[in-house]
Amino acid sequence: MKSDSMHQNGHHSDADQHTPWLEWIAAGAGLLLAVCMFGFIGWQALNDATSPPVITVETTDVDPVAGGYRVMFQARNAGGAAAAQVRIEGTLAVGSRPPEVSSVILDYIPGQSAREGGLFFMQDPRSGNLTLRASGFGKP
């Protein structure tokens, strides 16, 4: 005797050949993931993700702290490639005094992203000419 799902000629019935809806959802999710991945790779290729780092630095805050002043900054990498060991240097010129220099090294700034940090000065940066810049980096 043959099973109920088999016709007398040995073929499966139409009810057994329908794909379950959960299989369709899983297949659609897999297709969507693959298309997104290929799209992202194409976008990176078109937007030159391998362009060298371009680091800009801007002051975000100045606060008095014990023994001096703290200057908070944001370093932004507008290039496609990441930068490691990024040296940020601040120079403060107040009146006729020699310029005061402070620096910090940021471990890593990925391409198209930003990192924050701070520099310390003895004199008030708001009363002089403060210049912040990236003075060097290494390849990760």
C-alpha positions as CSV (number, residue, x, y, z in Angstrom):
1,M,0.0,0.0,0.0
2,K,1.3,3.4,-0.9
3,S,1.3,6.5,1.3
4,D,-1.5,9.0,1.2
5,S,0.7,11.7,-0.4
6,M,1.5,9.6,-3.4
7,H,-0.9,9.0,-6.3
8,Q,-1.2,5.6,-7.7
9,N,1.4,6.4,-10.4
10,G,4.1,7.2,-7.8
11,H,4.0,11.1,-8.1
12,H,3.6,13.5,-5.3
13,S,0.3,15.4,-5.0
14,D,0.0,19.1,-5.7
15,A,-0.3,19.8,-2.0
16,D,3.2,18.4,-1.4
17,Q,4.8,20.5,-4.1
18,H,4.0,24.0,-2.6
19,T,6.9,25.9,-1.2
20,P,6.2,27.0,2.4
21,W,5.9,30.7,3.0
22,L,8.8,30.6,5.5
23,E,11.1,29.4,2.8
24,W,10.1,32.3,0.6
25,I,10.8,34.8,3.4
26,A,14.2,33.2,4.1
27,A,15.1,33.2,0.4
28,G,14.0,36.9,0.0
29,A,16.1,37.9,3.1
30,G,19.1,36.1,1.6
31,L,18.6,37.8,-1.7
32,L,18.2,41.2,-0.1
33,L,21.4,40.7,2.0
34,A,23.4,39.7,-1.1
35,V,22.2,42.7,-3.1
36,C,23.0,45.1,-0.3
37,M,26.5,43.6,0.1
38,F,27.2,44.0,-3.6
39,G,25.8,47.5,-3.6
40,F,28.0,48.5,-0.7
41,I,31.1,47.2,-2.4
42,G,30.2,49.0,-5.6
43,W,29.6,52.2,-3.6
44,Q,33.0,52.0,-2.0
45,A,34.6,51.4,-5.4
46,L,32.9,54.4,-6.9
47,N,33.6,56.7,-3.9
48,D,37.3,55.9,-3.8
49,A,37.4,54.2,-0.4
50,T,41.1,53.9,-0.8
51,S,41.8,57.7,-1.0
52,P,44.5,58.8,1.5
53,P,43.4,60.2,4.9
54,V,42.5,63.9,5.0
55,I,42.5,65.0,8.7
56,T,40.9,68.3,9.8
57,V,40.7,69.4,13.4
58,E,38.3,71.9,15.0
59,T,37.8,73.1,18.6
60,T,34.6,72.0,20.2
61,D,35.0,73.4,23.8
62,V,37.4,75.3,26.1
63,D,37.1,74.8,29.9
64,P,39.2,76.0,32.8
65,V,40.7,73.0,34.8
66,A,43.1,72.6,37.7
67,G,46.4,74.1,36.6
68,G,45.3,75.6,33.2
69,Y,42.8,75.0,30.4
70,R,41.4,72.1,28.5
71,V,40.7,72.4,24.8
72,M,38.4,69.7,23.5
73,F,38.5,69.0,19.7
74,Q,37.1,66.8,17.0
75,A,39.5,65.3,14.4
76,R,37.6,64.3,11.2
77,N,39.0,62.0,8.5
78,A,37.4,63.0,5.2
79,G,39.5,60.5,3.2
80,G,38.6,57.0,2.5
81,A,41.6,55.2,4.1
82,A,42.0,54.9,7.8
83,A,44.8,56.7,9.7
84,A,46.7,55.4,12.7
85,Q,48.8,57.2,15.3
86,V,47.4,60.6,14.3
87,R,49.3,63.4,16.0
88,I,47.2,66.4,16.8
89,E,49.1,69.6,17.7
90,G,47.8,72.8,19.2
91,T,49.8,76.0,19.2
92,L,48.6,78.9,21.4
93,A,50.1,82.4,20.9
94,V,49.1,85.0,23.6
95,G,50.6,88.5,23.3
96,S,54.4,88.6,23.0
97,R,55.0,85.4,25.0
98,P,56.6,82.4,23.2
99,P,53.9,80.1,21.7
100,E,52.7,77.3,24.0
101,V,52.5,73.9,22.3
102,S,50.4,70.9,23.3
103,S,50.0,67.6,21.4
104,V,48.2,64.2,21.6
105,I,48.3,61.1,19.5
106,L,44.9,59.5,18.5
107,D,45.3,55.7,18.0
108,Y,43.0,55.3,15.0
109,I,40.6,57.4,12.8
110,P,38.7,55.3,10.3
111,G,37.9,56.8,6.9
112,Q,34.9,59.0,6.7
113,S,34.6,59.3,10.5
114,A,35.7,61.5,13.5
115,R,37.3,61.1,16.9
116,E,37.4,63.4,19.8
117,G,40.3,64.4,22.2
118,G,41.7,67.1,24.3
119,L,44.7,69.3,24.8
120,F,45.9,71.1,27.9
121,F,47.3,74.7,28.0
122,M,48.6,76.9,30.9
123,Q,47.2,80.1,29.3
124,D,43.6,80.8,28.4
125,P,43.1,79.8,24.7
126,R,40.2,82.2,24.4
127,S,42.6,85.2,25.0
128,G,45.0,84.3,22.3
129,N,45.4,82.8,18.9
130,L,44.9,79.0,19.0
131,T,45.7,76.8,16.0
132,L,44.9,73.1,15.9
133,R,46.2,70.8,13.2
134,A,47.0,67.2,12.4
135,S,50.8,67.0,12.1
136,G,51.2,63.3,11.0
137,F,49.8,59.8,10.8
138,G,50.8,56.3,10.0
139,K,49.2,53.6,7.9
140,P,47.3,51.0,10.0
